[in-house]
Amino acid sequence: MTAYPKTRPARDEAYRRLVAALPCVHCGVHGYSQAAHGPALGRGIKASDLDCVPLCCDRPLVVGCHTLFDRYLLADRAERPAVAQWWAAETRRQLEGL
């Protein structure tokens, strides 16, 4: 059995702020986005900041897409990684255009 060192996911606050400035990748609402990470890579391992996407937060009388995604209401457990990966690619394309 061979032990492999864990790689540390990229952390970049400036990138997360850029992502949060974009409209929600799911519903398109402006001004309420948060940088949301996709599915965890393993127990206690959060996804890289470079894979985060803008999802809107909860606000009065509205449950945001970030909460819905975290509760598996936008994509079930099997679909979630593919959806998060597609959204992350779309987010990177949007940021390249800025």
N, C-alpha and C positions, 0 to 999 in steps of 0.2 A: 504494500500500500504506500502510495506516495502522497505527501502533504504538499498542497499548493498554497502559496500565500494569497490572502484575499486582496483584491484590488480595491482601492478606495474610489468611490464614485466622485465625479467632478462636482465641485461646489463653487458657484459663481453668483454672488448676490446681484451684481450689475446685470447679468443675463436674466436672472429671475425678474428683476424690475422691468426690463424691456418686454419680457413675455407678459407680465401683468398689465402693461400699458396697451396691449392688443385687445380687440373685442373677443368675447367668448367664442371659442372654436366650435361650440355646439349650437348655441342659439343666436349668436351674433350681437348680443347686447353690449353696448359700450359703457365704460366707466365703472364696472363692477368686477373686473377680472382679477383672479389670483393665479399665481404660477402653481399649477397642480402637477404633481408627479404621477407617473403611471404606476402600474403594479410593482410591488416590491420584488427584488431579485432573489430573495431568500429571507429566511428568518432574521430580522434585525438589519437587513441591508436595503437601504432606500435607493431608488433609481437615481441616476445622474441628473443634475440640474439641466444638462444639455438635452434631456428628453422631456422636460416639463412643457406643459401646454396651458394656454389661458382658458380657465373655466370660471364662470361667474359665481359670486358668493351669494349666500342667503341675504335677503333684504326683507323689509316688512311685507308680509302677505305673499312672499315668493320664496320657494325653496330653490336655491341656485343649482346650476349644473354641476358644480364641484361636489356638493353634498349628494346629489343624485348619482354621480359617477362613483363616489366612494361607497355608496350603498348598493351598487350593482343594478341600478334602475335604468341606466342608459345603455349598458352592455352587461351581459351575464358574465360569469367567471371565465367561461371558455373564450368569449369574444373580446374581453377586456384588453388583453395584451395587443391584439391586432389593431383594435380601435385606437389605443394609446399610441402605438407606433405610427399609425397613419396620421393622427393629429399632430404628433411631434414633427413629422416630416413637413406637414403643412405649415406649422409654426415657424420652422427654420426657413422655409421658402418666403414666408411673409417678412421675416426679419432681414433676409437678404435684399429685399426690395426697398428697405428703408434707407 
